Amino acid sequence: MSAPNCLVGNDWFCGEYLRTRREELTDALVQHIGLTAASVAIALLVAVPLALLVRARPRLAAPVLGLTTLLYTVPSLAMFSLLLPVFGLSSALVVTGLVLYALTILVRNALAGLEAVPAETREAARGLGFGPWRLLWQVELPLALPVLMAGVRMATVSTIALTTIGSVVGRGGLGNLIEDALPTFFKAQVLAASVLCVLLAVVADLLLLGVQRLLTPWSRVRGAPGGG
């Protein structure tokens, strides 16, 4: 008598599902990574200039930070509905929504990192002949990097979770598999997609932490026992 098929039995843990749907899982994972990476990268390119603008013009802090916070409170389904007439049913719709959500974290962290740079450090750099752009790239951004990277890590993990909502327009990566499985409550597919989503968030956070440590070697020296 043959062993019961876990697909027929609709088991949570099903090796047969992983074996037969490997390509489907891989495609969904790749799409999820692509949407997340594009969203965080674009949000970062927008957030840093906004933070610089707010630092240069403090009166803009309340409107800019208030707007990014307000955008974060908009339900994702409502956000996608508002963007739908502009972008249609496309990946651009999902990426734009995710960018708007990520700005809340990234703008605040970028601004906090820049404001944490000691004033005496800026003055010393100016005394050595550093112009505004050289001061920014060689002094301020490197010193702000730990706080900025902490924001990037939080935004990335948050975006990985939010990307699943894109399944409402067929662009949700692993979320597509979860939504497809819910009508029939296909347990193995729900579990596999959910676990992959969590693992992706953990791996992304660890990779970004590694990048942060590589880019800020002085922080390791400072935190080492007996370090100066």
C-alpha positions in Angstrom: 0.0 0.0 0.0 1.5 3.3 -1.0 2.2 6.0 1.5 -0.4 8.8 1.7 0.4 11.8 -0.5 0.9 15.0 1.6 -0.6 17.1 -1.2 -3.8 15.0 -1.2 -3.9 15.2 2.6 -3.2 18.9 2.5 -0.5 18.7 5.2 1.3 21.8 6.5 4.7 20.2 5.9 5.0 18.6 2.5 8.2 17.8 0.8 6.3 16.8 -2.4 5.1 20.4 -2.7 8.6 21.8 -2.4 9.8 19.3 -5.0 7.1 19.8 -7.6 6.7 23.6 -7.1 10.3 24.6 -6.9 10.3 26.8 -10.0 7.1 28.5 -8.9 8.6 29.3 -5.5 11.9 30.5 -7.1 10.0 32.9 -9.4 8.0 34.3 -6.6 11.1 34.8 -4.4 13.0 36.5 -7.2 10.1 38.9 -7.9 9.8 39.6 -4.1 13.5 40.4 -3.9 13.4 42.6 -7.0 10.4 44.7 -5.7 12.0 45.1 -2.3 15.4 46.1 -3.6 14.0 48.6 -6.1 11.7 50.1 -3.5 14.3 50.6 -0.8 16.9 51.9 -3.3 14.5 54.5 -4.7 13.3 55.5 -1.2 16.9 56.0 -0.1 17.7 58.2 -3.1 14.7 60.3 -2.2 15.2 60.3 1.6 18.7 61.5 1.8 18.1 64.7 -0.3 14.9 65.3 1.8 16.9 65.0 5.0 19.6 67.4 3.7 16.8 69.9 2.7 15.2 69.7 6.2 18.6 70.1 7.9 19.3 73.2 5.8 15.8 74.6 6.3 14.6 73.5 9.7 11.2 75.1 9.2 10.5 72.4 6.7 11.0 69.6 9.3 7.4 69.6 10.5 5.8 69.5 7.0 8.2 66.9 5.6 8.2 64.6 8.6 4.4 65.0 9.0 3.7 64.2 5.4 5.9 61.0 5.4 4.2 59.9 8.7 0.7 60.6 7.2 1.6 58.5 4.1 2.6 55.6 6.4 -0.8 55.7 8.0 -2.7 55.2 4.7 -3.9 51.6 4.5 -2.0 49.7 1.7 -5.1 48.8 -0.2 -6.2 52.4 -0.2 -2.7 53.5 -1.3 -2.7 51.2 -4.2 -6.2 52.3 -5.2 -5.1 55.9 -5.2 -2.1 55.1 -7.4 -3.9 52.7 -9.7 -5.1 55.4 -12.2 -1.5 56.7 -12.6 0.4 53.4 -12.9 -2.2 50.8 -13.8 -1.8 47.1 -12.8 2.0 47.1 -12.9 5.1 46.6 -10.8 5.5 50.4 -10.8 2.3 50.7 -8.8 3.6 48.4 -6.1 7.1 49.9 -6.0 5.7 53.5 -5.7 3.5 52.5 -2.8 6.4 50.8 -1.1 8.7 53.8 -1.6 6.2 56.1 0.0 6.0 53.8 3.1 9.8 53.4 3.4 10.3 57.2 3.3 8.8 57.4 6.8 11.7 55.4 8.3 14.5 56.5 6.0 13.9 60.3 6.1 13.9 60.3 9.9 17.0 58.1 10.2 18.9 60.1 7.6 18.1 63.3 9.4 19.0 61.9 12.8 22.3 60.6 11.5 23.2 64.0 9.9 22.2 65.9 13.0 24.3 63.6 15.2 27.6 64.7 13.5 29.4 66.8 16.1 29.6 70.5 15.2 33.3 70.6 16.1 34.0 67.9 13.5 32.3 70.0 10.8 34.3 73.1 11.9 37.6 71.1 11.9 36.8 69.9 8.4 36.0 73.5 7.2 39.3 74.6 8.8 41.1 72.1 6.6 39.6 73.6 3.5 36.7 71.2 3.0 33.9 72.7 0.8 30.2 71.8 1.3 30.2 68.8 -1.0 33.5 67.4 0.2 32.3 67.9 3.8 29.1 66.0 3.1 30.7 63.1 1.2 33.9 62.6 3.3 32.8 63.6 6.7 29.0 63.9 7.4 27.7 60.9 5.5 30.3 58.5 6.8 29.6 59.6 10.3 25.9 59.4 9.8 26.1 56.0 8.1 25.5 53.8 11.2 22.2 55.5 11.9 21.3 55.6 8.3 22.0 51.9 7.8 19.9 51.1 10.8 17.1 52.9 9.0 17.8 51.0 5.8 17.6 47.7 7.7 14.3 48.6 9.3 12.9 49.8 6.0 14.0 46.7 4.2 12.4 44.3 6.7 9.2 46.4 6.6 9.2 46.5 2.8 9.6 42.7 2.6 6.5 42.3 4.7 4.5 45.0 2.8 5.5 43.6 -0.6 3.0 40.7 -0.1 0.2 43.2 -0.3 1.1 43.7 -4.0 -0.6 40.4 -4.6 -3.9 42.3 -5.0 -2.6 43.5 -8.4 -0.6 40.3 -9.1 2.8 41.8 -8.2 3.3 40.6 -4.7 6.1 38.1 -5.0 5.6 35.5 -2.3 2.3 37.2 -1.5 0.9 35.9 -4.8 1.4 32.3 -3.6 -0.3 33.1 -0.3 -3.3 34.7 -1.9 -3.7 31.9 -4.4 -3.6 29.3 -1.6 -6.1 31.0 0.7 -9.4 30.2 -1.2 -8.7 26.4 -0.9 -6.5 26.9 2.2 -3.6 25.1 0.6 -1.5 24.7 3.8 1.8 23.7 2.3 1.8 26.7 -0.1 0.8 29.1 2.7 3.5 27.8 5.0 6.3 27.6 2.4 5.6 31.2 1.1 5.4 32.6 4.7 8.6 30.9 5.8 10.5 32.1 2.7 9.2 35.6 3.4 10.5 35.5 7.0 13.8 33.9 6.0 14.3 36.6 3.3 13.8 39.3 5.9 16.3 37.7 8.3 18.9 37.2 5.5 18.5 40.7 4.2 18.9 42.2 7.7 22.1 40.1 8.3 23.5 41.1 4.9 22.9 44.8 5.5 24.4 44.5 9.0 27.5 43.0 7.4 27.6 45.8 4.8 27.3 48.3 7.7 30.2 46.8 9.6 32.3 46.8 6.4 31.6 50.5 5.7 32.1 51.6 9.3 35.2 49.8 10.6 35.8 52.5 13.2 32.6 51.6 15.0 34.0 48.1 15.6 37.3 49.5 16.9 35.4 51.8 19.2 33.2 49.0 20.6 36.1 46.5 21.0 37.3 45.8 24.6 40.1 48.1 25.4 39.4 50.2 22.3 40.1 53.9 22.4 
